[in-house]
């Protein structure tokens, strides 16, 4: 059965060992699951879905119109280099169970105007998964919900600090109690 485990792992910038640690197994097992050398049971789908913060069905490859064949890697000179590792499909499905999105009205934190930022809104008990990541963060200000794009930093005692993505996009906020946090999982830029 074809899966999207490798695709989701690479999107997050995780190594095989990162996924193994989060899933409670070995890197070799994750590699076997990625390559199809080991059967993916419903138990594995559930465990990996928890690791990636997605639905088990999102781990199964379903070729269709929302996918593109990856033909290679573009080098700094504009040349596409084809490798056997590139023989895969890139899915345009959103890798989030509770997706929220914003469109940028101006460039922010290295993102261009009109870019769509897509984030996965986490349950409060999973805020640790947002540590050291850019995220949409909802705060209650004068009884109204205000959403900011910030880097989330968690102290060992669980205190939340929000750091702006750029020096021009606000101040550092310490000891914050967010209403919700949604780490960025995808960016879409139209040409």
PyMOL commands that place a pseudoatom at each C-alpha (Angstrom):
pseudoatom trace, name=CA, resn=UNK, resi=1, chain=A, elem=C, hetatm=0, pos=[0.000, 0.000, 0.000]
pseudoatom trace, name=CA, resn=UNK, resi=2, chain=A, elem=C, hetatm=0, pos=[1.476, 3.355, -1.031]
pseudoatom trace, name=CA, resn=UNK, resi=3, chain=A, elem=C, hetatm=0, pos=[1.723, 5.946, 1.734]
pseudoatom trace, name=CA, resn=UNK, resi=4, chain=A, elem=C, hetatm=0, pos=[2.623, 9.605, 2.118]
pseudoatom trace, name=CA, resn=UNK, resi=5, chain=A, elem=C, hetatm=0, pos=[4.797, 9.092, 5.204]
pseudoatom trace, name=CA, resn=UNK, resi=6, chain=A, elem=C, hetatm=0, pos=[8.003, 10.265, 3.482]
pseudoatom trace, name=CA, resn=UNK, resi=7, chain=A, elem=C, hetatm=0, pos=[6.243, 13.267, 1.945]
pseudoatom trace, name=CA, resn=UNK, resi=8, chain=A, elem=C, hetatm=0, pos=[4.808, 14.401, 5.292]
pseudoatom trace, name=CA, resn=UNK, resi=9, chain=A, elem=C, hetatm=0, pos=[8.143, 13.806, 7.040]
pseudoatom trace, name=CA, resn=UNK, resi=10, chain=A, elem=C, hetatm=0, pos=[10.044, 15.869, 4.467]
pseudoatom trace, name=CA, resn=UNK, resi=11, chain=A, elem=C, hetatm=0, pos=[7.477, 18.686, 4.571]
pseudoatom trace, name=CA, resn=UNK, resi=12, chain=A, elem=C, hetatm=0, pos=[8.173, 19.069, 8.259]
pseudoatom trace, name=CA, resn=UNK, resi=13, chain=A, elem=C, hetatm=0, pos=[11.934, 18.814, 7.804]
pseudoatom trace, name=CA, resn=UNK, resi=14, chain=A, elem=C, hetatm=0, pos=[12.080, 15.734, 10.038]
pseudoatom trace, name=CA, resn=UNK, resi=15, chain=A, elem=C, hetatm=0, pos=[14.620, 12.936, 9.808]
pseudoatom trace, name=CA, resn=UNK, resi=16, chain=A, elem=C, hetatm=0, pos=[13.702, 9.265, 10.029]
pseudoatom trace, name=CA, resn=UNK, resi=17, chain=A, elem=C, hetatm=0, pos=[14.997, 9.375, 13.604]
pseudoatom trace, name=CA, resn=UNK, resi=18, chain=A, elem=C, hetatm=0, pos=[12.733, 12.354, 14.434]
pseudoatom trace, name=CA, resn=UNK, resi=19, chain=A, elem=C, hetatm=0, pos=[9.649, 10.433, 13.297]
pseudoatom trace, name=CA, resn=UNK, resi=20, chain=A, elem=C, hetatm=0, pos=[10.827, 7.268, 15.044]
pseudoatom trace, name=CA, resn=UNK, resi=21, chain=A, elem=C, hetatm=0, pos=[11.308, 9.099, 18.350]
pseudoatom trace, name=CA, resn=UNK, resi=22, chain=A, elem=C, hetatm=0, pos=[7.883, 10.750, 18.122]
pseudoatom trace, name=CA, resn=UNK, resi=23, chain=A, elem=C, hetatm=0, pos=[6.229, 7.438, 17.198]
pseudoatom trace, name=CA, resn=UNK, resi=24, chain=A, elem=C, hetatm=0, pos=[8.065, 5.218, 19.678]
pseudoatom trace, name=CA, resn=UNK, resi=25, chain=A, elem=C, hetatm=0, pos=[9.858, 2.987, 17.181]
pseudoatom trace, name=CA, resn=UNK, resi=26, chain=A, elem=C, hetatm=0, pos=[13.123, 2.796, 15.209]
pseudoatom trace, name=CA, resn=UNK, resi=27, chain=A, elem=C, hetatm=0, pos=[14.285, 4.781, 12.193]
pseudoatom trace, name=CA, resn=UNK, resi=28, chain=A, elem=C, hetatm=0, pos=[14.668, 1.491, 10.300]
pseudoatom trace, name=CA, resn=UNK, resi=29, chain=A, elem=C, hetatm=0, pos=[10.981, 0.678, 10.878]
pseudoatom trace, name=CA, resn=UNK, resi=30, chain=A, elem=C, hetatm=0, pos=[9.918, 4.117, 9.633]
pseudoatom trace, name=CA, resn=UNK, resi=31, chain=A, elem=C, hetatm=0, pos=[12.084, 3.643, 6.532]
pseudoatom trace, name=CA, resn=UNK, resi=32, chain=A, elem=C, hetatm=0, pos=[10.472, 0.259, 5.848]
pseudoatom trace, name=CA, resn=UNK, resi=33, chain=A, elem=C, hetatm=0, pos=[7.002, 1.776, 6.231]
pseudoatom trace, name=CA, resn=UNK, resi=34, chain=A, elem=C, hetatm=0, pos=[7.957, 4.628, 3.857]
pseudoatom trace, name=CA, resn=UNK, resi=35, chain=A, elem=C, hetatm=0, pos=[9.328, 2.334, 1.173]
pseudoatom trace, name=CA, resn=UNK, resi=36, chain=A, elem=C, hetatm=0, pos=[6.564, -0.273, 1.373]
pseudoatom trace, name=CA, resn=UNK, resi=37, chain=A, elem=C, hetatm=0, pos=[8.919, -3.003, 2.613]
pseudoatom trace, name=CA, resn=UNK, resi=38, chain=A, elem=C, hetatm=0, pos=[6.689, -3.350, 5.654]
pseudoatom trace, name=CA, resn=UNK, resi=39, chain=A, elem=C, hetatm=0, pos=[2.894, -3.465, 5.670]
pseudoatom trace, name=CA, resn=UNK, resi=40, chain=A, elem=C, hetatm=0, pos=[1.138, -0.420, 7.064]
pseudoatom trace, name=CA, resn=UNK, resi=41, chain=A, elem=C, hetatm=0, pos=[-1.503, -1.687, 9.469]
pseudoatom trace, name=CA, resn=UNK, resi=42, chain=A, elem=C, hetatm=0, pos=[-4.314, 0.404, 10.920]
pseudoatom trace, name=CA, resn=UNK, resi=43, chain=A, elem=C, hetatm=0, pos=[-2.317, 0.511, 14.169]
pseudoatom trace, name=CA, resn=UNK, resi=44, chain=A, elem=C, hetatm=0, pos=[0.633, 2.074, 12.311]
pseudoatom trace, name=CA, resn=UNK, resi=45, chain=A, elem=C, hetatm=0, pos=[-1.681, 4.503, 10.518]
pseudoatom trace, name=CA, resn=UNK, resi=46, chain=A, elem=C, hetatm=0, pos=[-3.120, 5.635, 13.866]
pseudoatom trace, name=CA, resn=UNK, resi=47, chain=A, elem=C, hetatm=0, pos=[0.314, 6.015, 15.476]
pseudoatom trace, name=CA, resn=UNK, resi=48, chain=A, elem=C, hetatm=0, pos=[1.747, 7.933, 12.518]
pseudoatom trace, name=CA, resn=UNK, resi=49, chain=A, elem=C, hetatm=0, pos=[-1.353, 10.127, 12.215]
pseudoatom trace, name=CA, resn=UNK, resi=50, chain=A, elem=C, hetatm=0, pos=[-0.848, 11.156, 15.858]
pseudoatom trace, name=CA, resn=UNK, resi=51, chain=A, elem=C, hetatm=0, pos=[2.808, 11.880, 15.132]
pseudoatom trace, name=CA, resn=UNK, resi=52, chain=A, elem=C, hetatm=0, pos=[2.017, 14.072, 12.119]
pseudoatom trace, name=CA, resn=UNK, resi=53, chain=A, elem=C, hetatm=0, pos=[-1.116, 15.633, 13.628]
pseudoatom trace, name=CA, resn=UNK, resi=54, chain=A, elem=C, hetatm=0, pos=[-3.292, 14.483, 10.765]
pseudoatom trace, name=CA, resn=UNK, resi=55, chain=A, elem=C, hetatm=0, pos=[-6.039, 11.974, 9.971]
pseudoatom trace, name=CA, resn=UNK, resi=56, chain=A, elem=C, hetatm=0, pos=[-4.984, 8.357, 9.220]
pseudoatom trace, name=CA, resn=UNK, resi=57, chain=A, elem=C, hetatm=0, pos=[-6.559, 8.562, 5.746]
pseudoatom trace, name=CA, resn=UNK, resi=58, chain=A, elem=C, hetatm=0, pos=[-4.222, 11.470, 4.933]
pseudoatom trace, name=CA, resn=UNK, resi=59, chain=A, elem=C, hetatm=0, pos=[-1.286, 9.053, 5.170]
pseudoatom trace, name=CA, resn=UNK, resi=60, chain=A, elem=C, hetatm=0, pos=[-2.541, 6.940, 2.288]
pseudoatom trace, name=CA, resn=UNK, resi=61, chain=A, elem=C, hetatm=0, pos=[-1.470, 7.892, -1.218]
pseudoatom trace, name=CA, resn=UNK, resi=62, chain=A, elem=C, hetatm=0, pos=[-4.381, 8.637, -3.485]
pseudoatom trace, name=CA, resn=UNK, resi=63, chain=A, elem=C, hetatm=0, pos=[-3.216, 9.750, -6.931]
pseudoatom trace, name=CA, resn=UNK, resi=64, chain=A, elem=C, hetatm=0, pos=[-5.494, 12.251, -8.528]
pseudoatom trace, name=CA, resn=UNK, resi=65, chain=A, elem=C, hetatm=0, pos=[-5.838, 15.752, -9.825]
pseudoatom trace, name=CA, resn=UNK, resi=66, chain=A, elem=C, hetatm=0, pos=[-4.441, 17.252, -6.610]
pseudoatom trace, name=CA, resn=UNK, resi=67, chain=A, elem=C, hetatm=0, pos=[-1.050, 15.682, -7.212]
pseudoatom trace, name=CA, resn=UNK, resi=68, chain=A, elem=C, hetatm=0, pos=[1.904, 16.552, -9.413]
pseudoatom trace, name=CA, resn=UNK, resi=69, chain=A, elem=C, hetatm=0, pos=[4.733, 14.309, -10.609]
pseudoatom trace, name=CA, resn=UNK, resi=70, chain=A, elem=C, hetatm=0, pos=[8.030, 15.578, -9.188]
pseudoatom trace, name=CA, resn=UNK, resi=71, chain=A, elem=C, hetatm=0, pos=[10.425, 15.675, -12.152]
pseudoatom trace, name=CA, resn=UNK, resi=72, chain=A, elem=C, hetatm=0, pos=[13.595, 16.719, -10.335]
pseudoatom trace, name=CA, resn=UNK, resi=73, chain=A, elem=C, hetatm=0, pos=[15.371, 19.241, -8.155]
pseudoatom trace, name=CA, resn=UNK, resi=74, chain=A, elem=C, hetatm=0, pos=[16.071, 22.779, -9.366]
pseudoatom trace, name=CA, resn=UNK, resi=75, chain=A, elem=C, hetatm=0, pos=[19.678, 23.853, -8.792]
pseudoatom trace, name=CA, resn=UNK, resi=76, chain=A, elem=C, hetatm=0, pos=[20.850, 27.460, -8.189]
pseudoatom trace, name=CA, resn=UNK, resi=77, chain=A, elem=C, hetatm=0, pos=[21.568, 27.867, -11.931]
pseudoatom trace, name=CA, resn=UNK, resi=78, chain=A, elem=C, hetatm=0, pos=[18.001, 27.056, -12.968]
pseudoatom trace, name=CA, resn=UNK, resi=79, chain=A, elem=C, hetatm=0, pos=[18.764, 23.524, -14.164]
pseudoatom trace, name=CA, resn=UNK, resi=80, chain=A, elem=C, hetatm=0, pos=[16.437, 20.685, -13.169]
pseudoatom trace, name=CA, resn=UNK, resi=81, chain=A, elem=C, hetatm=0, pos=[18.490, 17.724, -12.024]
pseudoatom trace, name=CA, resn=UNK, resi=82, chain=A, elem=C, hetatm=0, pos=[16.714, 14.395, -12.237]
pseudoatom trace, name=CA, resn=UNK, resi=83, chain=A, elem=C, hetatm=0, pos=[17.456, 11.767, -9.614]
pseudoatom trace, name=CA, resn=UNK, resi=84, chain=A, elem=C, hetatm=0, pos=[15.840, 8.490, -8.654]
pseudoatom trace, name=CA, resn=UNK, resi=85, chain=A, elem=C, hetatm=0, pos=[14.865, 10.058, -5.312]
pseudoatom trace, name=CA, resn=UNK, resi=86, chain=A, elem=C, hetatm=0, pos=[12.702, 12.520, -7.245]
pseudoatom trace, name=CA, resn=UNK, resi=87, chain=A, elem=C, hetatm=0, pos=[10.479, 9.787, -8.733]
pseudoatom trace, name=CA, resn=UNK, resi=88, chain=A, elem=C, hetatm=0, pos=[7.555, 10.612, -6.511]
pseudoatom trace, name=CA, resn=UNK, resi=89, chain=A, elem=C, hetatm=0, pos=[4.294, 12.463, -6.498]
pseudoatom trace, name=CA, resn=UNK, resi=90, chain=A, elem=C, hetatm=0, pos=[3.761, 15.707, -4.636]
pseudoatom trace, name=CA, resn=UNK, resi=91, chain=A, elem=C, hetatm=0, pos=[0.313, 15.951, -3.131]
pseudoatom trace, name=CA, resn=UNK, resi=92, chain=A, elem=C, hetatm=0, pos=[-1.457, 19.261, -2.774]
pseudoatom trace, name=CA, resn=UNK, resi=93, chain=A, elem=C, hetatm=0, pos=[-3.572, 18.012, 0.100]
pseudoatom trace, name=CA, resn=UNK, resi=94, chain=A, elem=C, hetatm=0, pos=[-3.318, 20.076, 3.254]
pseudoatom trace, name=CA, resn=UNK, resi=95, chain=A, elem=C, hetatm=0, pos=[-1.311, 18.180, 5.900]
pseudoatom trace, name=CA, resn=UNK, resi=96, chain=A, elem=C, hetatm=0, pos=[-3.487, 19.278, 8.804]
pseudoatom trace, name=CA, resn=UNK, resi=97, chain=A, elem=C, hetatm=0, pos=[-6.417, 17.869, 10.692]
pseudoatom trace, name=CA, resn=UNK, resi=98, chain=A, elem=C, hetatm=0, pos=[-7.781, 21.287, 11.692]
pseudoatom trace, name=CA, resn=UNK, resi=99, chain=A, elem=C, hetatm=0, pos=[-6.520, 23.631, 8.971]
pseudoatom trace, name=CA, resn=UNK, resi=100, chain=A, elem=C, hetatm=0, pos=[-6.799, 27.409, 9.172]
pseudoatom trace, name=CA, resn=UNK, resi=101, chain=A, elem=C, hetatm=0, pos=[-5.384, 29.850, 6.619]
pseudoatom trace, name=CA, resn=UNK, resi=102, chain=A, elem=C, hetatm=0, pos=[-4.565, 33.519, 6.159]
pseudoatom trace, name=CA, resn=UNK, resi=103, chain=A, elem=C, hetatm=0, pos=[-3.720, 35.536, 3.059]
pseudoatom trace, name=CA, resn=UNK, resi=104, chain=A, elem=C, hetatm=0, pos=[-0.931, 38.093, 3.442]
pseudoatom trace, name=CA, resn=UNK, resi=105, chain=A, elem=C, hetatm=0, pos=[-1.857, 41.699, 2.665]
pseudoatom trace, name=CA, resn=UNK, resi=106, chain=A, elem=C, hetatm=0, pos=[1.842, 42.661, 2.687]
pseudoatom trace, name=CA, resn=UNK, resi=107, chain=A, elem=C, hetatm=0, pos=[5.195, 40.844, 2.891]
pseudoatom trace, name=CA, resn=UNK, resi=108, chain=A, elem=C, hetatm=0, pos=[5.746, 39.398, 6.386]
pseudoatom trace, name=CA, resn=UNK, resi=109, chain=A, elem=C, hetatm=0, pos=[8.597, 37.280, 7.732]
pseudoatom trace, name=CA, resn=UNK, resi=110, chain=A, elem=C, hetatm=0, pos=[9.996, 36.335, 4.325]
pseudoatom trace, name=CA, resn=UNK, resi=111, chain=A, elem=C, hetatm=0, pos=[6.558, 35.568, 2.868]
pseudoatom trace, name=CA, resn=UNK, resi=112, chain=A, elem=C, hetatm=0, pos=[5.366, 37.582, -0.148]
pseudoatom trace, name=CA, resn=UNK, resi=113, chain=A, elem=C, hetatm=0, pos=[2.147, 39.563, -0.450]
pseudoatom trace, name=CA, resn=UNK, resi=114, chain=A, elem=C, hetatm=0, pos=[-0.897, 37.389, -1.391]
pseudoatom trace, name=CA, resn=UNK, resi=115, chain=A, elem=C, hetatm=0, pos=[0.796, 34.232, -0.081]
pseudoatom trace, name=CA, resn=UNK, resi=116, chain=A, elem=C, hetatm=0, pos=[-1.559, 31.806, 1.651]
pseudoatom trace, name=CA, resn=UNK, resi=117, chain=A, elem=C, hetatm=0, pos=[-0.226, 30.508, 4.954]
pseudoatom trace, name=CA, resn=UNK, resi=118, chain=A, elem=C, hetatm=0, pos=[-1.917, 27.321, 6.097]
pseudoatom trace, name=CA, resn=UNK, resi=119, chain=A, elem=C, hetatm=0, pos=[-1.632, 26.154, 9.679]
pseudoatom trace, name=CA, resn=UNK, resi=120, chain=A, elem=C, hetatm=0, pos=[-2.817, 23.248, 11.809]
pseudoatom trace, name=CA, resn=UNK, resi=121, chain=A, elem=C, hetatm=0, pos=[-4.867, 24.447, 14.797]
pseudoatom trace, name=CA, resn=UNK, resi=122, chain=A, elem=C, hetatm=0, pos=[-3.735, 22.338, 17.753]
pseudoatom trace, name=CA, resn=UNK, resi=123, chain=A, elem=C, hetatm=0, pos=[-5.735, 21.241, 20.768]
pseudoatom trace, name=CA, resn=UNK, resi=124, chain=A, elem=C, hetatm=0, pos=[-4.481, 23.047, 23.927]
pseudoatom trace, name=CA, resn=UNK, resi=125, chain=A, elem=C, hetatm=0, pos=[-2.748, 19.933, 25.287]
pseudoatom trace, name=CA, resn=UNK, resi=126, chain=A, elem=C, hetatm=0, pos=[-0.566, 19.728, 22.137]
pseudoatom trace, name=CA, resn=UNK, resi=127, chain=A, elem=C, hetatm=0, pos=[0.966, 23.222, 22.345]
pseudoatom trace, name=CA, resn=UNK, resi=128, chain=A, elem=C, hetatm=0, pos=[4.424, 21.620, 22.774]
pseudoatom trace, name=CA, resn=UNK, resi=129, chain=A, elem=C, hetatm=0, pos=[4.226, 20.691, 19.055]
pseudoatom trace, name=CA, resn=UNK, resi=130, chain=A, elem=C, hetatm=0, pos=[4.365, 24.418, 18.251]
pseudoatom trace, name=CA, resn=UNK, resi=131, chain=A, elem=C, hetatm=0, pos=[7.667, 25.013, 20.080]
pseudoatom trace, name=CA, resn=UNK, resi=132, chain=A, elem=C, hetatm=0, pos=[10.187, 26.962, 18.000]
pseudoatom trace, name=CA, resn=UNK, resi=133, chain=A, elem=C, hetatm=0, pos=[7.835, 27.121, 15.015]
pseudoatom trace, name=CA, resn=UNK, resi=134, chain=A, elem=C, hetatm=0, pos=[6.108, 29.984, 13.244]
pseudoatom trace, name=CA, resn=UNK, resi=135, chain=A, elem=C, hetatm=0, pos=[2.414, 29.809, 14.040]
pseudoatom trace, name=CA, resn=UNK, resi=136, chain=A, elem=C, hetatm=0, pos=[-0.865, 31.656, 13.957]
pseudoatom trace, name=CA, resn=UNK, resi=137, chain=A, elem=C, hetatm=0, pos=[-1.586, 32.441, 17.604]
pseudoatom trace, name=CA, resn=UNK, resi=138, chain=A, elem=C, hetatm=0, pos=[-4.955, 33.614, 18.932]
pseudoatom trace, name=CA, resn=UNK, resi=139, chain=A, elem=C, hetatm=0, pos=[-4.996, 35.870, 21.987]
pseudoatom trace, name=CA, resn=UNK, resi=140, chain=A, elem=C, hetatm=0, pos=[-7.869, 37.409, 23.904]
pseudoatom trace, name=CA, resn=UNK, resi=141, chain=A, elem=C, hetatm=0, pos=[-7.415, 41.196, 23.924]
pseudoatom trace, name=CA, resn=UNK, resi=142, chain=A, elem=C, hetatm=0, pos=[-10.135, 43.255, 25.628]
pseudoatom trace, name=CA, resn=UNK, resi=143, chain=A, elem=C, hetatm=0, pos=[-12.569, 40.380, 25.163]
pseudoatom trace, name=CA, resn=UNK, resi=144, chain=A, elem=C, hetatm=0, pos=[-11.878, 40.030, 21.429]
pseudoatom trace, name=CA, resn=UNK, resi=145, chain=A, elem=C, hetatm=0, pos=[-9.863, 37.349, 19.672]
pseudoatom trace, name=CA, resn=UNK, resi=146, chain=A, elem=C, hetatm=0, pos=[-6.760, 38.724, 17.951]
pseudoatom trace, name=CA, resn=UNK, resi=147, chain=A, elem=C, hetatm=0, pos=[-4.658, 36.410, 15.753]
pseudoatom trace, name=CA, resn=UNK, resi=148, chain=A, elem=C, hetatm=0, pos=[-0.941, 37.047, 15.233]
pseudoatom trace, name=CA, resn=UNK, resi=149, chain=A, elem=C, hetatm=0, pos=[1.782, 35.359, 13.182]
pseudoatom trace, name=CA, resn=UNK, resi=150, chain=A, elem=C, hetatm=0, pos=[4.591, 34.672, 15.662]
pseudoatom trace, name=CA, resn=UNK, resi=151, chain=A, elem=C, hetatm=0, pos=[7.383, 32.244, 16.522]
pseudoatom trace, name=CA, resn=UNK, resi=152, chain=A, elem=C, hetatm=0, pos=[6.275, 30.223, 19.574]
pseudoatom trace, name=CA, resn=UNK, resi=153, chain=A, elem=C, hetatm=0, pos=[8.883, 29.552, 22.264]
pseudoatom trace, name=CA, resn=UNK, resi=154, chain=A, elem=C, hetatm=0, pos=[8.041, 27.330, 25.240]
pseudoatom trace, name=CA, resn=UNK, resi=155, chain=A, elem=C, hetatm=0, pos=[10.030, 27.603, 28.461]
pseudoatom trace, name=CA, resn=UNK, resi=156, chain=A, elem=C, hetatm=0, pos=[10.758, 24.444, 30.482]
pseudoatom trace, name=CA, resn=UNK, resi=157, chain=A, elem=C, hetatm=0, pos=[8.018, 25.507, 32.926]
pseudoatom trace, name=CA, resn=UNK, resi=158, chain=A, elem=C, hetatm=0, pos=[5.497, 25.708, 30.054]
pseudoatom trace, name=CA, resn=UNK, resi=159, chain=A, elem=C, hetatm=0, pos=[5.413, 29.517, 29.823]
pseudoatom trace, name=CA, resn=UNK, resi=160, chain=A, elem=C, hetatm=0, pos=[4.742, 30.753, 26.276]
pseudoatom trace, name=CA, resn=UNK, resi=161, chain=A, elem=C, hetatm=0, pos=[6.788, 33.513, 24.631]
pseudoatom trace, name=CA, resn=UNK, resi=162, chain=A, elem=C, hetatm=0, pos=[5.820, 34.949, 21.244]
pseudoatom trace, name=CA, resn=UNK, resi=163, chain=A, elem=C, hetatm=0, pos=[8.570, 36.376, 19.037]
pseudoatom trace, name=CA, resn=UNK, resi=164, chain=A, elem=C, hetatm=0, pos=[7.798, 38.422, 15.897]
pseudoatom trace, name=CA, resn=UNK, resi=165, chain=A, elem=C, hetatm=0, pos=[8.781, 36.922, 12.538]
pseudoatom trace, name=CA, resn=UNK, resi=166, chain=A, elem=C, hetatm=0, pos=[10.515, 40.203, 11.642]
pseudoatom trace, name=CA, resn=UNK, resi=167, chain=A, elem=C, hetatm=0, pos=[11.678, 43.155, 13.721]
pseudoatom trace, name=CA, resn=UNK, resi=168, chain=A, elem=C, hetatm=0, pos=[8.988, 45.303, 12.075]
pseudoatom trace, name=CA, resn=UNK, resi=169, chain=A, elem=C, hetatm=0, pos=[6.073, 43.014, 12.936]
pseudoatom trace, name=CA, resn=UNK, resi=170, chain=A, elem=C, hetatm=0, pos=[5.623, 43.679, 16.650]
pseudoatom trace, name=CA, resn=UNK, resi=171, chain=A, elem=C, hetatm=0, pos=[7.117, 43.155, 20.057]
pseudoatom trace, name=CA, resn=UNK, resi=172, chain=A, elem=C, hetatm=0, pos=[8.160, 40.095, 22.039]
pseudoatom trace, name=CA, resn=UNK, resi=173, chain=A, elem=C, hetatm=0, pos=[5.381, 38.915, 24.375]
pseudoatom trace, name=CA, resn=UNK, resi=174, chain=A, elem=C, hetatm=0, pos=[6.198, 36.903, 27.479]
pseudoatom trace, name=CA, resn=UNK, resi=175, chain=A, elem=C, hetatm=0, pos=[4.016, 34.666, 29.665]
pseudoatom trace, name=CA, resn=UNK, resi=176, chain=A, elem=C, hetatm=0, pos=[1.204, 34.506, 27.128]
pseudoatom trace, name=CA, resn=UNK, resi=177, chain=A, elem=C, hetatm=0, pos=[-1.876, 32.300, 27.541]
pseudoatom trace, name=CA, resn=UNK, resi=178, chain=A, elem=C, hetatm=0, pos=[-3.011, 31.783, 23.934]
pseudoatom trace, name=CA, resn=UNK, resi=179, chain=A, elem=C, hetatm=0, pos=[-6.614, 30.877, 23.080]
pseudoatom trace, name=CA, resn=UNK, resi=180, chain=A, elem=C, hetatm=0, pos=[-5.222, 28.559, 20.415]
pseudoatom trace, name=CA, resn=UNK, resi=181, chain=A, elem=C, hetatm=0, pos=[-2.025, 27.940, 18.440]
pseudoatom trace, name=CA, resn=UNK, resi=182, chain=A, elem=C, hetatm=0, pos=[-1.724, 26.749, 14.834]
pseudoatom trace, name=CA, resn=UNK, resi=183, chain=A, elem=C, hetatm=0, pos=[1.820, 25.998, 13.576]
pseudoatom trace, name=CA, resn=UNK, resi=184, chain=A, elem=C, hetatm=0, pos=[2.376, 26.702, 9.876]
pseudoatom trace, name=CA, resn=UNK, resi=185, chain=A, elem=C, hetatm=0, pos=[2.342, 23.540, 7.781]
pseudoatom trace, name=CA, resn=UNK, resi=186, chain=A, elem=C, hetatm=0, pos=[2.138, 24.869, 4.238]
pseudoatom trace, name=CA, resn=UNK, resi=187, chain=A, elem=C, hetatm=0, pos=[2.656, 27.994, 2.155]
pseudoatom trace, name=CA, resn=UNK, resi=188, chain=A, elem=C, hetatm=0, pos=[1.072, 28.611, -1.227]
pseudoatom trace, name=CA, resn=UNK, resi=189, chain=A, elem=C, hetatm=0, pos=[2.469, 31.347, -3.459]
pseudoatom trace, name=CA, resn=UNK, resi=190, chain=A, elem=C, hetatm=0, pos=[0.818, 32.046, -6.770]
pseudoatom trace, name=CA, resn=UNK, resi=191, chain=A, elem=C, hetatm=0, pos=[2.937, 33.379, -9.621]
for i in range(1, 191): cmd.bond("trace and resi %d" % i, "trace and resi %d" % (i + 1))
show_as sticks, trace
zoom trace
